[in-house]
Amino acid sequence: MKYKEFYEQHKNFSLRTLSEYYLSPGIRCKFDLLLKNLGSKRKFTNALEIGCSGDSFLYFYEMIIHKSFLDIAITPLKQYIPKNRKLQNKLDYKMHPICVDMVQLPYQANQFDLIIALDVLEHIKNDKAAIKEISRVIKPKGIVVITVPHRKKYYTQQDLIIGHYRRYEIKELKDMFEVNGFKEIRTFGIYGQLMKISEIQAVNPDKVEKNLIKLRTKYNDNPVFRSFWKKFIKFSSILMKIDATYRPLRSVMNISMFFQKND
């Protein structure tokens, strides 16, 4: 499948790991803002992250009993499979990875009380079918959390390189979810204008991918560099959070929207 091969071969997706939170100011900014807005009071029984890649938000979110990880690429899912065979065979294992296309979710109706889809819908050609599937498998009063690239006018060559079919307007997304039985409960910025730095990748995407691989290796192998990089990420992610939080919503590069399924 050409679609599947694109994400297997795109190293910026397939080689992401759970350490991305400590490597990328963008990932840290996004996860911190989502954690803040989701809060720590409501507990969920069954949660699904669609398009989890290797840097799953669900993995870090503690308020869940069973966590299901779904991605079109098999490579990043391997880290969610227990290396211990005895643990893998246990019926009470709490993490469930599966490789499949999200427009045909292999789950029964009304199965999840939380679904996460971070920077996913823009990669799906038939996004309306994808939202319909989300509506099918979410329970009544269940919560859906999405992040997407914002504003059609910001679409660039960088979007094309990383597989974006589109960028979204807020009303457009709100209407698409309302048609499928959801109500919007929260919308906020994830990335402000500082995220435009990512457009550097469009100049030489192959070189950027190689440099990202080198960065991951150096972070894991060099304690001195790792100490420095943690401080850099902490500082730069704070700047990104300020940019996303206080910039007018109409001018942010990426947004998050929370929806609740109607009774």
N, C-alpha and C positions, 0 to 999 in steps of 0.2 A: 504494500500500500504506500503510494507516494507520500501521502499526508503523514503517515506514521514515520516513514524514513526521514522526512525533513527534521522531525524533532529528535530522532535517535542520533542523527548526524550533526545536529546543531549543538556544539559542545557547551555553549552558554546555557543551554537547558539541561541536556542529558548528564553533564558532569557536576551539576549543583549538588551540594551536600547539606546536611543539617548544620554545618559550620558557617553557612552563608550569612547567618544573622551577625556573626562576628567579623565577617569579611567585607560586607557590602553596606555602605551607609544607607542606600535606598531600601534594602530589605529590612534593616533595623528600624528605619523611620516608619515603614509601612506596618510592620508587626507591632511596634510600640503603640501606634495610633489605633490600630484595631483592638489591641488588648485593653486600652483605655476606654474605648467606646463600647466594647462588649461587656466589660466589668467582670467582677469576680463573685457575684451573688447567685446568678442563675446557673443551675447544673443541667447538663444534657446527658441523655442515656446513649443515644446513637447519633454519631456525627459522620458526615462524609465530606472529604475535600476533593473536589474535582480539579484535575490539572495540577496536582500537588507538586510535580517535578521532584527535585531532591531537597527542596528547602521548605518543607511543609510548615504552615502556620499551625495546623491542628496538633502537630507533634509537641509544640510548645504550650498549647493551651490545656490547662490541667483540669478544667471543669467538665470532663467528658469521661464516660466509662468505656464505650467501644468506639474506636476510630477506624474509619474506612478510608483508604487512600486510592484514588483512581487517576490514571494517566494514560495517554495514548502511547507513550514510550515506555519500554520495559526497563531500560537501564537505570533510571533514577529510582524506580520502585524497589530495587534489590535491597536497599538499606532498611526497608521496613519489614523484610522477611527475616525472622530469627535464625541465627546461625546454628543454634542448638536445636537439633531435630526433635528432641523430646518436647521442648517448649512449643515448637511449630505444630506438633500433633495434639497439643492440649486444646480441649474444647473451649476453655476459658481465656484463650489468648486474646489480648485486647486490641491488637492492630491487624487490619485486614487489607492488604494491598491487592489491586486488580488492574490489569492492563486491558482497556477497552475504550471505544469511542463514546463520548458523553451523549450523543444524540440517540443512543440505544442503551440506556442504563440497565444493567442486569439485576435490578432489584424489584421487589414487590412494591405495590402502592402503599403510601403512608408509612414508610419505614424509618425515616430520619426526623429528628427534631431540630437538627442544625445542619445546614449545608453551606460549605465555603467554596467559592470559585474566584480565586484571585488572579486577575489578569488572564482570563480564560476566554470569555465570550467573544472578544475581538479576534481570536484565533479560529473561531468556528464559522464556517461559511453559512450554515443554516442556523443562525443564533436563535431564531424563533422556535425551531424544533427543540433546541437545547433547553430553552426556558420552559417549554411545555413538559419536557422530561423531568426537570427539577420540580415542577408543580406536581407531577404525578407521584414522585417518591417522598415528598416532604409531608409531614403530618400536619393536620389542622393546627394553627397557632405556632407552627414551626418557624424558625428564623433562617433566612437566607442572607448571606453576606457576600457581596461581590466587590471587586475593584476593577476598574476599566480605564483605559486612556480617554481623556476628556477633550472635547471640542474638535469638530471635524476640521476646522481651519488649521489645527496644529499637525495634521497628517504630513509626514515627511518620508524621505527615502529610508530613514531608520525604521519606521513602522513596517515598511515593505520587507526589509531585510529580515526582521524577526517574526514575520508571518502574520502581521495584523491585516485583516480584511477591512477594518474601519476603526474610527474613533467615535465616541458617543456624545450625544447631548443628553442632559439630565431628563428633560421631559420625554424624550424618545424612550429611554429606559423605563421610566415610570409607567408610561403607557403600555409597554410590552409586558411588564410584570402584572399590571392591573388586569389586563385581558385574561391572564392566567390565574386570577383569584388571589392576588397579593395586594397588600397595602404598604406604601412606603412609610417607614418609621424613623429613618435617619439618613442624612446625606452630608458628607464632609470631605474636605480635601485630603489627599494622600501625598501627592507630590506637587510642589509649586513650580515656579519657573527655573529653579536650580536644576531640575531634572533635565533641562535642555542639554546639559553636558553629555548626556547619553548619545546625542546625535553625532558625537565624535566617531562612534563606531561605524557610521555610514561611510566614512572616508576610506577605512581599511578594515573591514569586518574580520577577515582572517587573522590579521595581526592582533586585533583586540582579543579574539578568542584565545590565541596562544598566550598572550600576556595574562589573561585571567587564569589560565591553567598554571602558569608559573607562579602567580600570586598565591593560589591555593597550596601549591607545593611548598613554597617558601614559608607560608604561615604555619603549616604543619610541622616543618622540619627545623625551623630557626626560632628558638625561644626569645632571642633578643628582638628580632623583627616582629614576632608575635606580640610582644609587650608594647612596642611602639605602635603597631597597627591597631591594637585595641583602643589606645588613647585617641588615635586619629579618627577611628570609626565613631567613637562616642561623641567627639566634638562635632564632626561633620553631620552626623545624624541629628544632633540637636538643632543645627542650623536648618536642616531640611524640614524638621518638624515645625519650627517657627515659620518658615516660608509657607508650608502647606496650611498651617492653622490660621495665620493672620492675613494671608492674601485673599482678596475677594474670590468667591467661589467661581465666578465666571472666567477667571484667568488661571486656575490651577490646571496642571497638566494631567493629573490622574485623580479620580474620585473613588470614594467608597459609598455604597448604598446598602442599607439594611432594609429588608422586606419581611413582612410577616404574612403567613398563609391564612386566609380567612377561614372561619369555622365551616 
